[in-house]
Amino acid sequence: MVQERIHLAVSPEEYRIITTLRDMPESPLRERVQRLLDEVLEFARNPRCFEYQADGVPCADPEADCDQCQVVLAMLDRLEQRLPRCRQPADPA
């Protein structure tokens, strides 16, 4: 399969994510990580709740007390706590 090259400026953080994923050997684990990242990033990009609120408009506030947003934020909190080297952004390196 021939892959098209894309030239794109990325931040150091984006570069780290890309190279880390590319360094993973082809495997079911890599496929699962990539699929999970795709889903989390899609949600983070547009965290709207698809359930209509009382006024008939979907919720656009990820801080709202919404089941969908709260479940994903809680899942990210648990994942962050379980990762051995995970640091909060404000933690000194």
N, C-alpha and C positions, 0 to 999 in steps of 0.2 A: 504494500500500500504506500503510495507516494503522499507525503505530507507537505502541504503548502507552508512555506515559511511566512511568518508574520513579523514585521518589524514594529516594535512598540516600546516606548519609554515606560519604565516601571520604577517604582520606589524601591529602596533596599528591602523593605518588608515584603513587598510583592515578589521581588526577585527570590527572596529566601523561600517563600511558599512554593513558587514554581519549581525551583531547583530541588527542594526537598521531595516534592511529589515525583519529579522526573527521576530522582535517584533511587526511588523505590523500585524493586524488581517487579516485572509483570507478574501479577498473582491475584487471586480472589481478594486478598487483603487490600491491595492497591485499588482495585476496582471499587471495593466497598468504601474506602476512605474518600476516593474521588467523588463517588455518588453522594456520600454524606456531606462533603464540602459543598458540592453543587446545591444541595437542598438547603443547607444552612445559609449559604450566601444569597440564594434566591429569596429566602424568607427575610434576611436582614436588609436586603435591598428594598423590599416592599413589604413591610410587616403588617399590612392591612388585614384586619379580621374580615373574613368573607361572610360572617354572619351579620345580618342587618341588625342595627340597634333599634331602639324604640321609635326613633324618628325615620327609619327606613333607609338610613345611610350607613355604609360600612364604616367601621372604626378605622381611623388612620393614625392612632396614637399608640405606639408600642408600650407606653408607660401606663396605659389604662388598665383597669382591673378586668381584663379580658382573659378568658380561659386559654385561648390559643397562645397569646403572647406570654402569659404567665407560665404556661407549661414549657414553652421553649426557653424562656429565661431561666427557669428553675433547672432544666436539663443542662444548660450551659454552665450554671453555677456548680452543679454536681460534677460535671466533667472537669471543670477547672480545678476543683478541689482534689480530684483523684489523680490528675496528672502529676508525675513526680517532680518535674522541673518547671511547672507552670508558675509564672510570676504575674502579679497584677501590674498594669502599666505604670503605676506610680512607684513601684518598688525599685530601689537602686540596683543597678547591675553589679 
